Amino acid sequence: MNARKVAVAGLALTFREAAALLRIDRSSTLHELIRAGRLRPVPWGKGQRIPLEQIQELARTGFTVSGKPSRARSTPRRAPAAGVGARIRAIEVGS
């Protein structure tokens, strides 16, 4: 029985492991994906785990949370003002 549990343990991840693998916040984003039905935890002892297949599928297809892309900025970042780097390098530091 123990050998089977060890072999299966890698196929289901804790919420913390799943969030780390997807590089998302566990307390908000992961739980929102679960509420939306994109991830379906399975009973595991006294707690729950998320099957690795679901994490891989979500990573392959991509996902959004609250209608916003979670991995991409909706607007590109502004370029720094011209000459900012030169002014910073010109600042004398120390004695």
Secondary structure, DSSP 8 states (H G I E B T S, - for coil): -HHHHHHHHTTEE-HHHHHHHHT--IIIIIHHHHHTTSS--EEETTEEEEEHHHHHHHHHH--EETTEESSS-SS------TTHHHHHHHS----
